Amino acid sequence: MKSTAWRFAPWLFIPPIAPMRADPRFQSLVEGIGLSDYWKARNVRPDYLKQL
């Protein structure tokens, strides 16, 4: 069963969390909760990666 945790994670993308998004471990977090699969299926790149 796929994780639905991504539905409850909008706080990950508010401005005060930017230092956490810059941490290399953040990618494993978004993969673990299914966000990277979601973005891939929709053929989009998340905004926080566009800024890098």
C-alpha positions as CSV (number, residue, x, y, z in Angstrom):
1,M,0.0,0.0,0.0
2,K,1.3,3.4,-0.9
3,S,1.8,6.0,1.7
4,T,-0.7,8.9,1.9
5,A,1.5,10.9,4.3
6,W,2.2,13.4,1.6
7,R,-1.4,14.6,2.0
8,F,-0.5,15.9,5.4
9,A,2.8,17.5,4.7
10,P,2.1,21.0,3.3
11,W,3.9,22.5,6.2
12,L,7.2,21.1,4.7
13,F,7.0,23.8,2.1
14,I,6.4,27.0,4.2
15,P,9.3,29.5,4.2
16,P,10.6,28.8,7.8
17,I,11.3,25.2,6.8
18,A,13.7,26.2,4.0
19,P,16.8,25.2,5.9
20,M,15.3,21.7,6.3
21,R,14.6,21.5,2.6
22,A,18.2,22.4,1.9
23,D,19.4,19.5,4.0
24,P,20.5,16.5,1.8
25,R,18.3,14.2,3.9
26,F,15.2,16.0,2.8
27,Q,15.1,14.1,-0.4
28,S,14.9,10.8,1.4
29,L,12.0,12.2,3.4
30,V,10.0,13.2,0.3
31,E,10.7,9.8,-1.3
32,G,9.7,8.0,1.9
33,I,6.3,9.7,2.0
34,G,5.6,9.3,-1.7
35,L,6.0,12.9,-2.8
36,S,8.7,12.2,-5.3
37,D,6.6,9.5,-7.0
38,Y,3.6,11.9,-7.1
39,W,5.7,14.6,-8.7
40,K,7.2,12.1,-11.2
41,A,3.7,10.8,-12.1
42,R,2.5,14.4,-12.7
43,N,5.7,15.2,-14.6
44,V,6.4,18.3,-12.5
45,R,9.4,19.6,-10.6
46,P,8.6,20.9,-7.1
47,D,9.2,24.6,-6.6
48,Y,11.8,24.1,-3.9
49,L,14.0,22.3,-6.4
50,K,13.5,25.0,-9.0
51,Q,15.2,27.4,-6.7
52,L,18.4,25.4,-6.5
